[in-house]
């Protein structure tokens, strides 16, 4: 009887252990659900919707992204912005809004690229009293290490999903060195060159200043209100939404100037802004194409 009891107990334990072990994952499942429960959760499921015209990954379904990659959109751009003080007129998210405008235009001009969501949280120096922008109300900064870890993991996600080239661009000066070092680190990690830091994206701010001052002659060189703001900033922001530079209120109050440049004529402001964006996009696309060509040549 005792032997039979031990056998029964052993069988019960084995059955319990078998029931406790999770089923192995179904390799066909993707998209957050189980393939066995719904055909739309299966890897090869056809997309029930027509192609999505956006270049923004967060506005696409996983099927949209999968199909875009299959059609050759294998370059992913990770744009960084920033939340920082920009004087009394320009919204704190200046770099986010500019990066948003720029990334979309760059991706469309490249023709084979998609944009990851804009990374808003970038380095602004230390968190000590009196350091950089961090004391200004509304500024959100992160340590260099945090920024590198965040952008690095975004890049790893995209590479894992099938993007062949990862482009790192930043509209804020504080994170440029971090991005350059991160690109080198990821390329070493992956054993090849597929991550590209594009310095020219940020440097094109200077060229846009020169464009306004010397070619378009809109901004008189040397005119400066002494603010962390200038016409280049406001013209690009106004393309997204004039209220990001409090345009309506400023016109009403007679404050619609920056560094001697009137921004009262909204049509003119938008026209100048488009010329700046076109210039910066042209510089950035040329730099990306040059970097990708050099990377392909090196890989041969």
Buried (B, 14 or more C-beta within 10 A) or exposed (E): EEEEEEEEEEEEEEEEEEEEEEEEEBEBBBBEEBBEEEEBBBEEBEBEEEEBEBBBBEEBBBBBBBBBBEEEBBBBBBBBBBBBBBBEBBBBBBBBBBBBBBBBBBBBBBEBBBBBBBBBBBBBBEEEEEEBBBEEEEBBBBBBEBBBEBBBEBBBEBBEEEBBBBBBBBBBEBBBEBBBEBBEBBBEEBEEBBBBBBBBBBBBBEBBBBBBBEEBEBBEEEBEEEBEBBBBBBBBBBBBEBEBBBBEEBBEEEBBBBBEBEBEEBEBBBEBBBBBBEBBBBBBBEBBEEBBEEBEEEEE
